[in-house]
């Protein structure tokens, strides 16, 4: 038996690679791949089943160049939505994988509140594709930070987990400690746009070494979901004041601009 395994290993490029293949096969047998959203059987891990893929409202062109919200009709060229014109964001551009509903909402909620950190891998890969134009221009990937009390309660920062995957996929430098949340804010749920802005006043601060890292560089700000944009606006404002050339935003999901 050992001789047979050794021969198979040589045919597959060596004993070590063969042994690794056996281990991988064993893991697959014990833990077969399932859909990230509904746990139905899939061909590979960190992906969606056909049903959940079809239920995702993926965001693709044509879309608003600033807010990243989809247009129903392709008007040609780079256009701005009425929301972006009426209330321009502090950040330069925003992109997201899908609208915040259905499987996309389920994934965000599970990653944030149910300690499902393994979801970050598949979600981050989808974000790297959706934000490829932003990533091509950026020099740093910065996650939106949590206040330490919330990070301790959740045992992680979901934005950091997503940013880590994006940085690993693209080779862009990850700077998780560059931006800090120094004030614990009230939950944003149920607040108006004005109340959200007021709630985030003074919430973010740069680390002491941020000036050297930021000066003249374009930043990709990463979070799980974009709602009114108040959080990303507040964080982007601090980054720009610290010397960043521009700030773009990449999230897994986003609420429609008029919601």
PyMOL commands that set and color helices and strands:
alter all, ss='L'
color gray80, all
select helices_A, chain A and resi 2-11+15-30+50-55+82-86+102-113+119-130+132-137+148-154+158-170+193-199+210-214+230-241
alter helices_A, ss='H'
color red, helices_A
select strands_A, chain A and resi 93-99+140-143+173-174+179-181+204-206+218-226+246-254
alter strands_A, ss='S'
color yellow, strands_A
deselect
rebuild
show_as cartoon
